[in-house]
Amino acid sequence: MTLDERQLAVILQASIDRAQEMLVESGGFLPFGARARIDGGVEFLEPEGLGADETLDELYRRIGALLAGEAGRREILAATLVANAALPGPAGETAIAVQIEAPEFCRSVIVPYRLIGEVVELGRMIPEQADPVVFSA
């Protein structure tokens, strides 16, 4: 089964919404993932924290590997990998970076944001080409 653009938009928006919730709750977030299950539900993979001597990049790769295993076993239809990213440039802006993947589909979506008190102000989504991590086989 393949997903259409509307269905992929659901997991993308759910991932952005979850990142936004975490920003409001704690001012930041660790990398996490989301998966679109075969039954149509969306489920998040949120680590409790970093492992001993584990970097944020290693955590991101670990989540990607877990999702790739599920994709290889055809247990999921789509997935996202989500990270809190610093944008290049002197302004020191931050963004929610979402890699969204499904079989034969992969995009990175950057969503700049500003945290003002308990309000997260999201900027315009910027889609970019990306190389697959989860559905790479």
PyMOL commands that place a pseudoatom at each C-alpha (Angstrom):
pseudoatom trace, name=CA, resn=MET, resi=1, chain=A, elem=C, hetatm=0, pos=[0.000, 0.000, 0.000]
pseudoatom trace, name=CA, resn=THR, resi=2, chain=A, elem=C, hetatm=0, pos=[1.309, 3.449, -0.867]
pseudoatom trace, name=CA, resn=LEU, resi=3, chain=A, elem=C, hetatm=0, pos=[0.291, 6.677, 0.780]
pseudoatom trace, name=CA, resn=ASP, resi=4, chain=A, elem=C, hetatm=0, pos=[-0.950, 9.726, -1.080]
pseudoatom trace, name=CA, resn=GLU, resi=5, chain=A, elem=C, hetatm=0, pos=[0.165, 13.307, -0.357]
pseudoatom trace, name=CA, resn=ARG, resi=6, chain=A, elem=C, hetatm=0, pos=[-2.749, 13.938, 2.021]
pseudoatom trace, name=CA, resn=GLN, resi=7, chain=A, elem=C, hetatm=0, pos=[-1.852, 10.892, 4.117]
pseudoatom trace, name=CA, resn=LEU, resi=8, chain=A, elem=C, hetatm=0, pos=[1.826, 11.885, 4.197]
pseudoatom trace, name=CA, resn=ALA, resi=9, chain=A, elem=C, hetatm=0, pos=[0.762, 15.388, 5.265]
pseudoatom trace, name=CA, resn=VAL, resi=10, chain=A, elem=C, hetatm=0, pos=[-0.972, 13.850, 8.311]
pseudoatom trace, name=CA, resn=ILE, resi=11, chain=A, elem=C, hetatm=0, pos=[2.219, 12.260, 9.694]
pseudoatom trace, name=CA, resn=LEU, resi=12, chain=A, elem=C, hetatm=0, pos=[4.198, 15.406, 8.829]
pseudoatom trace, name=CA, resn=GLN, resi=13, chain=A, elem=C, hetatm=0, pos=[1.752, 17.662, 10.686]
pseudoatom trace, name=CA, resn=ALA, resi=14, chain=A, elem=C, hetatm=0, pos=[1.522, 15.255, 13.643]
pseudoatom trace, name=CA, resn=SER, resi=15, chain=A, elem=C, hetatm=0, pos=[5.325, 15.349, 13.937]
pseudoatom trace, name=CA, resn=ILE, resi=16, chain=A, elem=C, hetatm=0, pos=[5.433, 19.159, 13.801]
pseudoatom trace, name=CA, resn=ASP, resi=17, chain=A, elem=C, hetatm=0, pos=[2.611, 19.381, 16.351]
pseudoatom trace, name=CA, resn=ARG, resi=18, chain=A, elem=C, hetatm=0, pos=[4.442, 17.010, 18.735]
pseudoatom trace, name=CA, resn=ALA, resi=19, chain=A, elem=C, hetatm=0, pos=[7.681, 18.996, 18.417]
pseudoatom trace, name=CA, resn=GLN, resi=20, chain=A, elem=C, hetatm=0, pos=[5.733, 22.191, 19.097]
pseudoatom trace, name=CA, resn=GLU, resi=21, chain=A, elem=C, hetatm=0, pos=[4.184, 20.635, 22.238]
pseudoatom trace, name=CA, resn=MET, resi=22, chain=A, elem=C, hetatm=0, pos=[7.631, 19.640, 23.511]
pseudoatom trace, name=CA, resn=LEU, resi=23, chain=A, elem=C, hetatm=0, pos=[8.981, 23.133, 22.849]
pseudoatom trace, name=CA, resn=VAL, resi=24, chain=A, elem=C, hetatm=0, pos=[6.170, 24.633, 24.934]
pseudoatom trace, name=CA, resn=GLU, resi=25, chain=A, elem=C, hetatm=0, pos=[6.649, 22.031, 27.710]
pseudoatom trace, name=CA, resn=SER, resi=26, chain=A, elem=C, hetatm=0, pos=[10.426, 22.196, 28.024]
pseudoatom trace, name=CA, resn=GLY, resi=27, chain=A, elem=C, hetatm=0, pos=[11.872, 24.741, 25.587]
pseudoatom trace, name=CA, resn=GLY, resi=28, chain=A, elem=C, hetatm=0, pos=[13.454, 22.075, 23.384]
pseudoatom trace, name=CA, resn=PHE, resi=29, chain=A, elem=C, hetatm=0, pos=[13.367, 18.424, 22.449]
pseudoatom trace, name=CA, resn=LEU, resi=30, chain=A, elem=C, hetatm=0, pos=[15.577, 15.449, 21.721]
pseudoatom trace, name=CA, resn=PRO, resi=31, chain=A, elem=C, hetatm=0, pos=[15.387, 13.812, 18.289]
pseudoatom trace, name=CA, resn=PHE, resi=32, chain=A, elem=C, hetatm=0, pos=[12.345, 11.573, 17.905]
pseudoatom trace, name=CA, resn=GLY, resi=33, chain=A, elem=C, hetatm=0, pos=[10.542, 9.621, 15.245]
pseudoatom trace, name=CA, resn=ALA, resi=34, chain=A, elem=C, hetatm=0, pos=[7.020, 8.850, 14.163]
pseudoatom trace, name=CA, resn=ARG, resi=35, chain=A, elem=C, hetatm=0, pos=[5.647, 5.929, 12.237]
pseudoatom trace, name=CA, resn=ALA, resi=36, chain=A, elem=C, hetatm=0, pos=[2.477, 5.429, 10.235]
pseudoatom trace, name=CA, resn=ARG, resi=37, chain=A, elem=C, hetatm=0, pos=[1.276, 1.964, 11.164]
pseudoatom trace, name=CA, resn=ILE, resi=38, chain=A, elem=C, hetatm=0, pos=[-0.417, -0.413, 8.755]
pseudoatom trace, name=CA, resn=ASP, resi=39, chain=A, elem=C, hetatm=0, pos=[-3.762, 0.195, 10.546]
pseudoatom trace, name=CA, resn=GLY, resi=40, chain=A, elem=C, hetatm=0, pos=[-3.474, 3.931, 9.765]
pseudoatom trace, name=CA, resn=GLY, resi=41, chain=A, elem=C, hetatm=0, pos=[-2.485, 5.164, 13.229]
pseudoatom trace, name=CA, resn=VAL, resi=42, chain=A, elem=C, hetatm=0, pos=[0.493, 7.402, 13.928]
pseudoatom trace, name=CA, resn=GLU, resi=43, chain=A, elem=C, hetatm=0, pos=[2.796, 6.453, 16.792]
pseudoatom trace, name=CA, resn=PHE, resi=44, chain=A, elem=C, hetatm=0, pos=[5.800, 8.373, 18.176]
pseudoatom trace, name=CA, resn=LEU, resi=45, chain=A, elem=C, hetatm=0, pos=[9.192, 6.975, 19.167]
pseudoatom trace, name=CA, resn=GLU, resi=46, chain=A, elem=C, hetatm=0, pos=[10.453, 9.283, 21.881]
pseudoatom trace, name=CA, resn=PRO, resi=47, chain=A, elem=C, hetatm=0, pos=[13.604, 8.344, 23.760]
pseudoatom trace, name=CA, resn=GLU, resi=48, chain=A, elem=C, hetatm=0, pos=[13.717, 8.829, 27.503]
pseudoatom trace, name=CA, resn=GLY, resi=49, chain=A, elem=C, hetatm=0, pos=[17.058, 10.557, 27.094]
pseudoatom trace, name=CA, resn=LEU, resi=50, chain=A, elem=C, hetatm=0, pos=[20.495, 10.125, 25.689]
pseudoatom trace, name=CA, resn=GLY, resi=51, chain=A, elem=C, hetatm=0, pos=[22.313, 6.890, 26.355]
pseudoatom trace, name=CA, resn=ALA, resi=52, chain=A, elem=C, hetatm=0, pos=[25.648, 6.955, 28.151]
pseudoatom trace, name=CA, resn=ASP, resi=53, chain=A, elem=C, hetatm=0, pos=[28.130, 8.828, 25.951]
pseudoatom trace, name=CA, resn=GLU, resi=54, chain=A, elem=C, hetatm=0, pos=[25.549, 9.126, 23.149]
pseudoatom trace, name=CA, resn=THR, resi=55, chain=A, elem=C, hetatm=0, pos=[25.412, 12.296, 21.051]
pseudoatom trace, name=CA, resn=LEU, resi=56, chain=A, elem=C, hetatm=0, pos=[22.280, 13.823, 19.516]
pseudoatom trace, name=CA, resn=ASP, resi=57, chain=A, elem=C, hetatm=0, pos=[23.464, 12.613, 16.086]
pseudoatom trace, name=CA, resn=GLU, resi=58, chain=A, elem=C, hetatm=0, pos=[23.868, 9.078, 17.412]
pseudoatom trace, name=CA, resn=LEU, resi=59, chain=A, elem=C, hetatm=0, pos=[20.396, 9.194, 18.945]
pseudoatom trace, name=CA, resn=TYR, resi=60, chain=A, elem=C, hetatm=0, pos=[18.960, 10.391, 15.614]
pseudoatom trace, name=CA, resn=ARG, resi=61, chain=A, elem=C, hetatm=0, pos=[20.726, 7.545, 13.792]
pseudoatom trace, name=CA, resn=ARG, resi=62, chain=A, elem=C, hetatm=0, pos=[19.545, 4.996, 16.397]
pseudoatom trace, name=CA, resn=ILE, resi=63, chain=A, elem=C, hetatm=0, pos=[15.903, 6.057, 15.907]
pseudoatom trace, name=CA, resn=GLY, resi=64, chain=A, elem=C, hetatm=0, pos=[16.413, 5.962, 12.131]
pseudoatom trace, name=CA, resn=ALA, resi=65, chain=A, elem=C, hetatm=0, pos=[17.805, 2.432, 12.369]
pseudoatom trace, name=CA, resn=LEU, resi=66, chain=A, elem=C, hetatm=0, pos=[14.825, 1.257, 14.468]
pseudoatom trace, name=CA, resn=LEU, resi=67, chain=A, elem=C, hetatm=0, pos=[12.398, 2.686, 11.917]
pseudoatom trace, name=CA, resn=ALA, resi=68, chain=A, elem=C, hetatm=0, pos=[14.438, 1.258, 9.005]
pseudoatom trace, name=CA, resn=GLY, resi=69, chain=A, elem=C, hetatm=0, pos=[14.162, -2.205, 10.561]
pseudoatom trace, name=CA, resn=GLU, resi=70, chain=A, elem=C, hetatm=0, pos=[10.387, -1.840, 10.774]
pseudoatom trace, name=CA, resn=ALA, resi=71, chain=A, elem=C, hetatm=0, pos=[10.243, -0.555, 7.193]
pseudoatom trace, name=CA, resn=GLY, resi=72, chain=A, elem=C, hetatm=0, pos=[12.353, -3.497, 6.017]
pseudoatom trace, name=CA, resn=ARG, resi=73, chain=A, elem=C, hetatm=0, pos=[9.890, -5.882, 7.668]
pseudoatom trace, name=CA, resn=ARG, resi=74, chain=A, elem=C, hetatm=0, pos=[6.998, -3.934, 6.054]
pseudoatom trace, name=CA, resn=GLU, resi=75, chain=A, elem=C, hetatm=0, pos=[5.542, -3.106, 9.484]
pseudoatom trace, name=CA, resn=ILE, resi=76, chain=A, elem=C, hetatm=0, pos=[5.095, 0.607, 8.732]
pseudoatom trace, name=CA, resn=LEU, resi=77, chain=A, elem=C, hetatm=0, pos=[3.857, 2.660, 5.783]
pseudoatom trace, name=CA, resn=ALA, resi=78, chain=A, elem=C, hetatm=0, pos=[5.772, 5.886, 6.419]
pseudoatom trace, name=CA, resn=ALA, resi=79, chain=A, elem=C, hetatm=0, pos=[8.002, 7.501, 9.008]
pseudoatom trace, name=CA, resn=THR, resi=80, chain=A, elem=C, hetatm=0, pos=[9.460, 10.792, 10.145]
pseudoatom trace, name=CA, resn=LEU, resi=81, chain=A, elem=C, hetatm=0, pos=[12.698, 11.631, 11.886]
pseudoatom trace, name=CA, resn=VAL, resi=82, chain=A, elem=C, hetatm=0, pos=[12.476, 14.923, 13.797]
pseudoatom trace, name=CA, resn=ALA, resi=83, chain=A, elem=C, hetatm=0, pos=[15.276, 17.066, 15.205]
pseudoatom trace, name=CA, resn=ASN, resi=84, chain=A, elem=C, hetatm=0, pos=[15.672, 20.483, 16.777]
pseudoatom trace, name=CA, resn=ALA, resi=85, chain=A, elem=C, hetatm=0, pos=[18.080, 22.230, 14.395]
pseudoatom trace, name=CA, resn=ALA, resi=86, chain=A, elem=C, hetatm=0, pos=[20.091, 25.420, 14.326]
pseudoatom trace, name=CA, resn=LEU, resi=87, chain=A, elem=C, hetatm=0, pos=[19.799, 27.281, 11.034]
pseudoatom trace, name=CA, resn=PRO, resi=88, chain=A, elem=C, hetatm=0, pos=[22.982, 28.586, 9.425]
pseudoatom trace, name=CA, resn=GLY, resi=89, chain=A, elem=C, hetatm=0, pos=[23.606, 32.300, 9.571]
pseudoatom trace, name=CA, resn=PRO, resi=90, chain=A, elem=C, hetatm=0, pos=[24.342, 35.005, 12.088]
pseudoatom trace, name=CA, resn=ALA, resi=91, chain=A, elem=C, hetatm=0, pos=[20.788, 35.276, 13.462]
pseudoatom trace, name=CA, resn=GLY, resi=92, chain=A, elem=C, hetatm=0, pos=[21.031, 32.007, 15.416]
pseudoatom trace, name=CA, resn=GLU, resi=93, chain=A, elem=C, hetatm=0, pos=[17.561, 30.917, 14.343]
pseudoatom trace, name=CA, resn=THR, resi=94, chain=A, elem=C, hetatm=0, pos=[16.222, 27.482, 15.177]
pseudoatom trace, name=CA, resn=ALA, resi=95, chain=A, elem=C, hetatm=0, pos=[13.963, 25.112, 13.292]
pseudoatom trace, name=CA, resn=ILE, resi=96, chain=A, elem=C, hetatm=0, pos=[12.062, 21.884, 13.535]
pseudoatom trace, name=CA, resn=ALA, resi=97, chain=A, elem=C, hetatm=0, pos=[13.692, 19.617, 10.945]
pseudoatom trace, name=CA, resn=VAL, resi=98, chain=A, elem=C, hetatm=0, pos=[11.470, 16.769, 9.757]
pseudoatom trace, name=CA, resn=GLN, resi=99, chain=A, elem=C, hetatm=0, pos=[12.572, 14.058, 7.380]
pseudoatom trace, name=CA, resn=ILE, resi=100, chain=A, elem=C, hetatm=0, pos=[9.456, 12.362, 6.009]
pseudoatom trace, name=CA, resn=GLU, resi=101, chain=A, elem=C, hetatm=0, pos=[9.750, 9.060, 4.201]
pseudoatom trace, name=CA, resn=ALA, resi=102, chain=A, elem=C, hetatm=0, pos=[7.647, 6.393, 2.553]
pseudoatom trace, name=CA, resn=PRO, resi=103, chain=A, elem=C, hetatm=0, pos=[8.522, 3.874, -0.151]
pseudoatom trace, name=CA, resn=GLU, resi=104, chain=A, elem=C, hetatm=0, pos=[9.791, 5.869, -3.151]
pseudoatom trace, name=CA, resn=PHE, resi=105, chain=A, elem=C, hetatm=0, pos=[9.303, 9.207, -1.307]
pseudoatom trace, name=CA, resn=CYS, resi=106, chain=A, elem=C, hetatm=0, pos=[11.703, 11.254, 0.795]
pseudoatom trace, name=CA, resn=ARG, resi=107, chain=A, elem=C, hetatm=0, pos=[11.712, 14.960, 1.707]
pseudoatom trace, name=CA, resn=SER, resi=108, chain=A, elem=C, hetatm=0, pos=[13.186, 17.090, 4.404]
pseudoatom trace, name=CA, resn=VAL, resi=109, chain=A, elem=C, hetatm=0, pos=[10.947, 19.859, 5.710]
pseudoatom trace, name=CA, resn=ILE, resi=110, chain=A, elem=C, hetatm=0, pos=[12.464, 22.707, 7.706]
pseudoatom trace, name=CA, resn=VAL, resi=111, chain=A, elem=C, hetatm=0, pos=[10.103, 24.755, 9.885]
pseudoatom trace, name=CA, resn=PRO, resi=112, chain=A, elem=C, hetatm=0, pos=[11.806, 27.799, 11.442]
pseudoatom trace, name=CA, resn=TYR, resi=113, chain=A, elem=C, hetatm=0, pos=[10.398, 28.794, 14.819]
pseudoatom trace, name=CA, resn=ARG, resi=114, chain=A, elem=C, hetatm=0, pos=[10.649, 31.354, 17.580]
pseudoatom trace, name=CA, resn=LEU, resi=115, chain=A, elem=C, hetatm=0, pos=[9.821, 30.500, 21.165]
pseudoatom trace, name=CA, resn=ILE, resi=116, chain=A, elem=C, hetatm=0, pos=[8.223, 33.502, 22.846]
pseudoatom trace, name=CA, resn=GLY, resi=117, chain=A, elem=C, hetatm=0, pos=[7.351, 32.600, 26.428]
pseudoatom trace, name=CA, resn=GLU, resi=118, chain=A, elem=C, hetatm=0, pos=[4.951, 29.680, 26.125]
pseudoatom trace, name=CA, resn=VAL, resi=119, chain=A, elem=C, hetatm=0, pos=[4.092, 30.403, 22.497]
pseudoatom trace, name=CA, resn=VAL, resi=120, chain=A, elem=C, hetatm=0, pos=[5.852, 28.773, 19.555]
pseudoatom trace, name=CA, resn=GLU, resi=121, chain=A, elem=C, hetatm=0, pos=[5.652, 30.920, 16.444]
pseudoatom trace, name=CA, resn=LEU, resi=122, chain=A, elem=C, hetatm=0, pos=[6.210, 28.743, 13.374]
pseudoatom trace, name=CA, resn=GLY, resi=123, chain=A, elem=C, hetatm=0, pos=[7.605, 30.073, 10.115]
pseudoatom trace, name=CA, resn=ARG, resi=124, chain=A, elem=C, hetatm=0, pos=[6.911, 28.932, 6.584]
pseudoatom trace, name=CA, resn=MET, resi=125, chain=A, elem=C, hetatm=0, pos=[7.707, 25.283, 5.791]
pseudoatom trace, name=CA, resn=ILE, resi=126, chain=A, elem=C, hetatm=0, pos=[10.724, 24.871, 3.537]
pseudoatom trace, name=CA, resn=PRO, resi=127, chain=A, elem=C, hetatm=0, pos=[10.762, 21.525, 1.671]
pseudoatom trace, name=CA, resn=GLU, resi=128, chain=A, elem=C, hetatm=0, pos=[14.107, 20.157, 0.466]
pseudoatom trace, name=CA, resn=GLN, resi=129, chain=A, elem=C, hetatm=0, pos=[15.319, 17.055, -1.312]
pseudoatom trace, name=CA, resn=ALA, resi=130, chain=A, elem=C, hetatm=0, pos=[16.822, 14.450, 1.024]
pseudoatom trace, name=CA, resn=ASP, resi=131, chain=A, elem=C, hetatm=0, pos=[18.371, 11.022, 0.894]
pseudoatom trace, name=CA, resn=PRO, resi=132, chain=A, elem=C, hetatm=0, pos=[16.299, 8.278, 2.525]
pseudoatom trace, name=CA, resn=VAL, resi=133, chain=A, elem=C, hetatm=0, pos=[17.328, 6.788, 5.853]
pseudoatom trace, name=CA, resn=VAL, resi=134, chain=A, elem=C, hetatm=0, pos=[14.287, 4.669, 6.764]
pseudoatom trace, name=CA, resn=PHE, resi=135, chain=A, elem=C, hetatm=0, pos=[13.090, 3.452, 3.344]
pseudoatom trace, name=CA, resn=SER, resi=136, chain=A, elem=C, hetatm=0, pos=[16.517, 3.287, 1.725]
pseudoatom trace, name=CA, resn=ALA, resi=137, chain=A, elem=C, hetatm=0, pos=[16.423, -0.370, 0.621]
for i in range(1, 137): cmd.bond("trace and resi %d" % i, "trace and resi %d" % (i + 1))
show_as sticks, trace
zoom trace
